[in-house]
Amino acid sequence: MDVAVSTPTSIYEPTAVPAANSDKDEILPVSNLADKDALFFELGLWLSGLESFLNLRNHSFIEENRAKAASRDWTKEFRLTHSTLLLCSRLTFQLSKILRQTEQDKSENSLDFMDDLDFALQNTEISRDEIYKLSQILKDSVLLNEGMLRAAPLKFGEWAAWGNTLSEKLKSVEIVSKLITRAEKTGERFLPEVLTALLESKPLPFSTEADLRLVLPRFAKILKWLSVVETMLQTDEPLKPSLLIFSRIYEQIQELTGYINNRLLRFPNEEDELFGQLDGAAYTASLELRKVYNYELAGLSEMRSTPLIYAKIETAFSLLNDSFQLTLINFAHLIDPNIETHKVFPKLKTKLDQSLLLRQNLWSLLQSVKEAEQNPDKYPMKQLHAQLNDFLKDTISFLFYKDRETVERFIEEVLVTRNKKDLVPILHRFGAYIETLFGQVNMRVVLAGHPFDYDK
């Protein structure tokens, strides 16, 4: 079996086996009927994603090559809006169903629940008439979208016209902006409890505390949107609709970096530690933005390969999530230099431990493969086979799953090849792959403060 050398596609850990994707509408699950807060948030989240996805000035997924954008088929974008409209319609229906049930049920528990729901509606200034109007807008939009899909293939002109029409329809009902605002407020409270407690308990200069209280919620909001993508990865949900969430995250990151850069221009003291943290945060956010949207997610709506879609979504999530979590940890260290990383984000400690072990084992395996390639007649192949089996058993799960598949194929080929002459080119290709993979793993965000000791 011949295995060609390929470049590793990701430098971040896997989270689950990929879900199936197809060109047909991918219907996402909806929240528990009784969880009204989750219902409000989910509806606001997907409406915000739809709003950003339809914004032609949002170039997060628009090709730089205008000729290609004008000539390619945009039907898949229409399918994404259709599936999202269906989801929002189902969420709106659930909300209406709760209202009808509570009005009809005269039991004491139901009346208490109705009071709670009325209180929630009053807090968001959302009336029942607005919910009804939104449901009608969504129903009409779904029918229009289905009609346009019957005319496939669809070009960029149709997509631009549809985007403008649907955007105007959604803006015509005030409840959309209210739901999005409510979801964003929920996201701004998505800070780790440890960090929130530090901000409340530690004495800070007034200007520093004021800046942190304005900046940190913006990071929390991005992490909240990313947490939805993480759930989709872990629960085998269709992943293409997450492009709408990434569209919103794209705008959130642009807004964040714009705010920080404007604040830095007016910062009174460039020697202040907070200035350095803000400057680093803006630079990191801009860097990860380019990595994710110019490479990982570019053209993803046209892809049909399930493993490739999963790989790119997972990589995009990991790049953004890890970098923003570490940025929040840096802000936490600004408040309390002695705070431990795992107390802020426990999962990062696990990722760090796994990455350290993976990097060390990859390096050890690379040295063994090189030695076996240089002297296959004298090298103890049983020892190499044992090392390969141990890697398969204990370490390979820390790799991204597509890289893991390639490594498994190389190891299988090494284990079954008995002829030394045939084994040498296999070991050469395997060593080249491991060397590239080692470099990629060494670039993981969690390893930024843990440089590899080559001499040791």
N, C-alpha and C positions, 0 to 999 in steps of 0.2 A: 504494500500500500504506500503510495507516494504522497507525502505531505509537503506542500509548498510552504515556503517561509512567508509569513504575513506579519504585518505590524499589529501589535496589540491594540484593540479598539477602545479600551477604557482603563482608567487607573483607579477605579473605585469599586467598592465591594458590592456583590449582588445582594438583592433583598428577597427575590422570589422567582419562581418559574414564570415565564412570560405568558400572558393571556393571549387568546386567539384574537386576531384582527382581520377584518375583511373590508372590502370596498362598500359593503352595505352599511346602513345606519347601525351604529353601535349604541345600544340602549344601556344607559347607566342605571344602577340601582338608586333608590331614593331613601331618604332618612326614615327612621322610625316615626310612625304617625303621631305618637304621643310626645315626642321630643320637639316642642315648638321652637326652642332656641336654635337647635340644630337645623330645623326646617327653615327658619328665617335666614340663618347664615348661608345654608346651601343654596337657597334661591338667590340671595344677593351675590354670592360668589359666582354662580354660573351666568347671571345677568351681567356682571362686571366683565367676565371673560368674553361673553358675546359682544359686549360693547367695544372692547379693545380689539377683538378679532376682526370686527367689521370696519374698524378705523383704517382707512387707506393711508393715512399719514403715519401709522404705526408700521414701520418697515421690518418688524421682527421676523416675518416669514416671506417677505417679498423679494424676489430675485433681483440682484443688481443688474443682470442682463435683461434689459427691457424687451428686447426682441423675443427672448425665451418666454418671459412673462406673458407677452401678448399672444404667443402662438400655442402655448400648452393648454391642456384641458383643465378647467377649474371645477369640474364636477365634484371632486372630492371635498372641496371647501364648502360647496352647497350641501353635501351630505353631513358635514360636521355641524353646520348651522341647523340643519333639520333635526339631527339627533339631540342637539342642545335645546332647541325649541320644544321638542317633545318632553324632554326632562323637566324644563321649567314649567310646562303646562301641567305635568303630573304633580309637581310640587305645589303649584297654585291650587290644583284640584284638592290635594290633601288638606291644604290650609282652609279652603272653603268647606270641606267635609267636616273638619273639626268644629267650625262655627255652626254649621247646620245641626250637627249632633248635639252640641251643648245647648242649643236653643230648644231642641225637641225633647231632650231628656230633662225631666223635672226632679230627678233625684238630687239629694243633698250633695253628693260627691260631684255630680256633673255641674251643679250650680257653682260650687267652689272652683272647679276647674275653669268654668266660664269666666268667673271673676278674675282669675289669674290671666286668662288669655286676653280679656278686655284690658286689663292693666298693661299687658305687654304691647297690645295694639296702640293704647294711648301713649305709651312711652315713645313709640316710633312714629306717632302721628299718622298711622295708616288706618284708613277707614275701610269698611267692608265693601262699599261701592267701588273703591279703588281696586280692591282685589278682584272684583267682578270684571271691571274694565280691563285689567291686565289679562285675565283669562280669555276674554274675547279677542284682544289683540294677538295673543299667542295662538289662539285657534285659527284666526284668519291668516297669520303668518305661516303656520304649518301648512295650510292648504295651498298658499301661494308657492311656498318652497317645493311642495310635492309637484305642483304643476310645472315648475321650471325644471325639476329633475327629469321629468318625462321628455323634455326637449334636449337632453344631453346628446352630444358633448356641448359643454358651455365654455365660452371664452372669457377673457378678462373684462371685456366690456359689459357682459351680462353680470359678472361678479361685482363690478363697481356699481352698476345700477341697483342690483339687489342689496348691496351693503348700504347704500345711501337710503334706499326705501325702508329697509328694516330698521335702520338707526333712527330715522324720523318717526317711525311708528312707535318705537320704544320710548323715545323722548316725549311723545305726546301724552304719556301717562306718568304723572309725577311719582307714582309709587315705585317706579324702577329706580330712580335716583335715591329714594328713601331706603329701599332695600339694600342698595349698594353701600350707602353710607352706614347703615346698621352693620353690615358685614365687615366693613373696614374698621369700625369701632371695636367690633369683636376681635378682629385681627390685632389691633394695637394693644390689646390686653394679653396677647399670647407671649408674654415674656416669662422666662423661668422664674419660679417663685423665689429662688435664692437671690436672683438679681434684683427683683422687685423689693425684697426685704433689705438688701444692701442699700439700695437707693433711699429707702425710708429711714434706715437706722444710722448710717454712717454720716458724720458731719462733713460737708463739702462746701467749698466756696460757692457763693450764690450764683455766679455766672456759669460755673462748671455744672452745677446741678440743673440750672435752667436749660443749658444746652443738651444735657443728657436726657432730660424729660421730653425734649422735643425730637431728639434723634432716635432714641431707643425704640419708641413705638413704631417708627417707620420700618426698622429692621424686623420687629416682631410681626408686623403685618405681612411682610414677604415670607417669613418662616411659616406663618399660618397657611398661606396659599400653598406653599411647598408641602406642608403636611398632608394636604388633600391628595397631591400627586403621590406621596409616599404610600398613603392608604390604597390608592389605585394599583400601585405596584405590588403591594403585599397581598391584595385580595383578588388578584387575577381579573381585574376589571379591564374592559377595552381601553387602550391607552391613547389612541389618536385624539379623542376629545380633550385630553389634557393640554393639547396645543392652545386651547382657548384660555386655560389657566395660565400657561406660560406667556400668552399675549398680555395678560393683565400684569404679570410679574415683570415683564419687560418695561411696561410703563411705570410701574412702581419703582424699579431700580433707577430708571432715568430721573424720576422725580426726586428720589433720595439723593443721587449724586449731584443733581442740580442744586438741591437745598444745601448740601454740605459745602459745595464749592462756593456758593454765594456767602455762606457763613464764614468760610475761610478768608474770603476777600476782606471781610470786615473784622477779622479777628485781631484784637489789640496786641497780642504778644505771640509771635511765631515760635518762641522758645518754650511756650507752655506745653506740657505733656499732652493735654487734650487736643491741641492743634495737631500734634503728630499723629495721634490716634484717629482723628477725623480725616486727616489727609491720607493716611494709610487705608482707612475704610473706603474712601471714595475711589482711590486707585484700584484697590482689590475688586470692588464692585464693578468698575468699568472693565477691568481685565476679564473677569468671569463672564460678564455680559457678552463680550466679543467671542469668547470661547464657545459659549452655549448657543448663541443665536446665529453666529456666522458659520458654525461648523456642525455642531451636534443636531440642531433642530432644522437646519436649512433643508428644504425639500422633503421634509418628513411626511407631509400630507400625501405625497405621491407614492411613497414606498408601500410595498405589499408584503415584504418579508417580516413575519412575526418576530423572529429573533432579533433582526436588525432594529425594528421599531422599539422593542423592549430595551435593547442595549443603549440606544441613543437617549431614550427617555430617562433611563436609570442614570446614565452618565450625566445628563443635564441636571437632573435632580441632585446628584451627589456633589457636583461642582458648586452649585449655588448653595445648597444646604450646609455643607461643611464649611465653606468660606464664611458664610454669614454667622454661623454658630461660633466659629473661632473669633470673628470680629466682636461679637457680644462678649466673649470671654475676655478679650483684651480690654473692653470697657469695664468689665467686672474687676479686672486687676487694677485698673485705674482707681476704682473706689476702694478696693481692699487687695493689696498686693499679695496677701497670703491665701487668698481663696483658691481652692483646688479645682482644676478643670472639670473633673468628673462630678463635682457637686453641682455645677451649673448645667452641664449636659452629660448625664451618665453614659449615654451611648457612645460619646466620643472616646471615652476611656477604653471601651471594648474595641472600637475601631483602631485606636492607637496600638493596643496590645497585639491585635491580629496583624496589623501592618508591620510592626517590628519583627514579629516571628516570620511572617511571609518573606520580608526582605532578607532576613538572615538565611532562611532556608533556600531561597532562590540563589543567593550568592554562593552558598555551599554547593548546591546542585550544579551551578555554572562551572565552578572549579573542577568538580568531578568529571563533568561531561568533556571539558577541554582536555583534561589529562587522559581520559579514555580515548579521545580522538587522536591525540598525539602518539600514544603508544598502546594500541588496542591488543597487541599480542601479550603484553606483560601486565596490563592493568587488570585487577581482580573484578571481573564482570559481575560476579555474585554480589560483591559489595555495592556496585552501582545499581544492580537490580533491587537490592534491599532498600537503598536510598530512594529510588524511584517509587517503590511501593509505599514507603513511609510518607512520601510527599503526597501521594494519592489519598492516603488514609487520613492524614492529620492537617495538611496545609492547603490543599488545592481549593477547598471551599472558601478560602479568603480571597480568591481571585474573582474578578468579574466573570460571569458565567460563559461568555463567548470566548474569552481567553482561556478559561478552564477547559472548554471543549477542545481547543487546539492543543493545549498541553497534554491532555489525555491521549490524543491521537499520536503525538510524538512519543509519549512514554510507551504506549501499546506497541508501536513499531520497533522501539529499541528492545523491548522485552521479547518480542517474537523473532527478531533477526539473529540468527546464529552465525552466519558467515561474516567474518571480521572485515573482509573487503567491502561487503555491502553495508556494513554498519558504520563505517567511517563517514561517508557523505551524510548519513542520517544524523549522526552526532554533530556534524558541522552545522547543519541547518538548525538542529535543536539548540545548539549553543548560541547561534546568532539570534534565535527567537528569545531565549531566556535573557540574553544580554539586553535586548531592547525592552523586554518586559520588566526587567530589574530597574532600568532607568525610569520607566513609567511609574512603577510602584514607588520609587524613591522620590517622585514628585508629588506624592499625595499631600494634601493640605495638612493632614494630621501629623505628618512627619516633618513639617517645616522647622520645628524646634529640636529635631533629633537627627542631625547629620550622620551619615554612615561613616564609620571608622574603617577605611580601607586598609590601613596599616595593621590594625588589630586583626 
